[in-house]
Amino acid sequence: MKFAIQSTATLVLAVFSLFSVAAQPGGGWQRQSPEERANQQAALMTEKLALSEAQAEKVKEISLKYSKKMQEARAANTDGDWSAMRETMTAMREEQDKEYQKVLTTEQWETWVKEREEMMKNRGPRPGGEEGRPRKKKEKTDDGGSKS
């Protein structure tokens, strides 16, 4: 009898623990600090590209620089203009890639581009479909124009 009570109590405790973990927000990339993102990026690139210590340190510096810039850009996007935000992020990513290319060998860079493409394929469906957030539909006006 005592064993049955202990087993039931343990089971109930385990179920409540699972609910509390499930209720917490995800830790995803967006919730990480710029430092955490930079460390994660450097670790990933070090693993995938066999970076030297000097390369890994430089990659970490570059990642931190752009993680901070991107965080600032997200915070500044108070009007919700996701089209402009996407353009800003794309431009920053291109700048970051140019800096990575200066640090990596040609072979490492080509490997990284392939790895990144593979990761993008495997990341699963995104909110709003492949093109990102859903756009507001424009309504036609009587004069033939459109309004948002």
C-alpha positions in Angstrom: 0.0 0.0 0.0 2.8 2.4 0.9 4.5 1.7 -2.4 1.3 2.4 -4.3 1.0 5.8 -2.6 4.6 6.7 -3.2 4.3 5.7 -6.9 1.2 7.7 -7.3 2.7 10.8 -5.6 5.8 10.4 -7.8 3.7 10.2 -10.9 1.6 13.2 -10.0 4.8 15.2 -9.3 6.3 14.2 -12.6 3.1 15.2 -14.5 3.0 18.6 -12.8 6.7 19.1 -13.6 6.1 18.5 -17.2 3.2 21.0 -17.3 5.4 23.7 -15.7 8.2 23.1 -18.2 5.8 23.1 -21.1 4.2 26.4 -19.9 7.5 28.2 -20.0 8.4 30.2 -23.1 10.8 28.6 -25.5 14.5 29.4 -25.2 14.9 30.0 -28.9 17.4 32.1 -30.8 15.3 35.3 -30.3 15.3 35.0 -26.5 19.0 34.6 -26.2 21.3 37.5 -25.4 23.7 38.7 -28.1 26.5 37.1 -26.1 24.7 33.8 -26.0 24.0 33.9 -29.7 27.6 34.8 -30.5 28.9 31.9 -28.4 26.4 29.5 -30.0 27.3 30.7 -33.5 31.1 30.5 -32.8 30.7 27.0 -31.3 28.6 25.8 -34.3 31.0 27.2 -36.9 34.0 25.8 -34.9 32.4 22.4 -35.0 31.3 22.4 -38.6 34.4 24.1 -40.1 37.2 23.0 -37.8 38.2 26.6 -37.0 41.5 27.4 -35.4 41.4 29.2 -32.0 42.2 32.5 -33.7 39.4 32.0 -36.2 36.9 31.0 -33.6 37.7 34.1 -31.5 37.3 36.3 -34.6 34.1 34.6 -35.6 32.8 35.1 -32.0 33.7 38.9 -32.2 31.9 39.2 -35.5 28.8 37.3 -34.3 28.6 39.4 -31.2 28.9 42.7 -33.2 26.1 41.7 -35.5 23.9 40.1 -32.8 24.0 43.4 -31.0 23.2 45.4 -34.1 20.3 43.1 -35.0 18.9 43.3 -31.4 19.0 47.1 -31.6 17.2 47.0 -35.0 14.5 44.7 -33.7 14.0 47.0 -30.7 13.8 50.1 -33.0 11.1 48.5 -35.2 8.2 49.9 -33.1 6.0 50.5 -36.1 5.9 46.9 -37.1 7.2 47.5 -40.6 8.5 44.0 -41.3 9.4 44.6 -44.9 11.9 47.3 -43.9 13.1 45.1 -41.0 13.7 42.2 -43.4 15.7 44.5 -45.7 17.7 45.8 -42.7 18.4 42.3 -41.5 19.4 41.1 -44.9 21.9 44.0 -45.3 23.4 43.2 -41.9 23.7 39.5 -42.8 25.5 40.4 -46.0 27.9 42.7 -44.1 28.5 39.9 -41.5 29.1 37.4 -44.3 31.8 39.6 -45.8 33.5 39.8 -42.5 33.3 36.0 -42.1 34.8 35.5 -45.5 37.9 37.5 -44.5 38.4 35.1 -41.5 37.6 31.8 -43.2 39.5 30.0 -45.9 37.7 29.6 -49.3 37.0 25.9 -48.5 35.6 26.8 -45.0 33.4 29.5 -46.5 32.0 27.2 -49.2 31.4 24.5 -46.5 29.6 27.1 -44.3 27.4 28.3 -47.1 26.3 24.6 -47.8 25.8 24.0 -44.0 23.7 27.1 -43.6 21.5 26.2 -46.6 21.0 22.7 -45.2 20.1 24.2 -41.8 17.5 26.5 -43.4 15.9 23.5 -45.3 15.7 21.5 -42.0 14.3 24.3 -39.8 10.7 23.4 -40.5 7.7 25.5 -41.3 7.8 29.2 -40.3 5.0 31.3 -38.9 3.3 33.0 -41.8 4.6 30.5 -44.4 7.9 30.6 -46.3 7.9 34.3 -46.9 7.7 35.2 -43.3 4.9 37.1 -41.6 1.5 37.3 -43.4 1.0 40.6 -45.2 -2.1 42.8 -44.8 -4.3 42.6 -47.8 -4.9 45.8 -49.6 -8.4 46.9 -50.2 -9.4 48.5 -53.5 -10.9 52.0 -53.3 -13.5 53.5 -55.6 -10.9 55.5 -57.6 -9.0 52.3 -58.6 -6.2 52.8 -56.0 -5.6 50.7 -53.0 -5.4 51.3 -49.3 -3.9 49.3 -46.5 
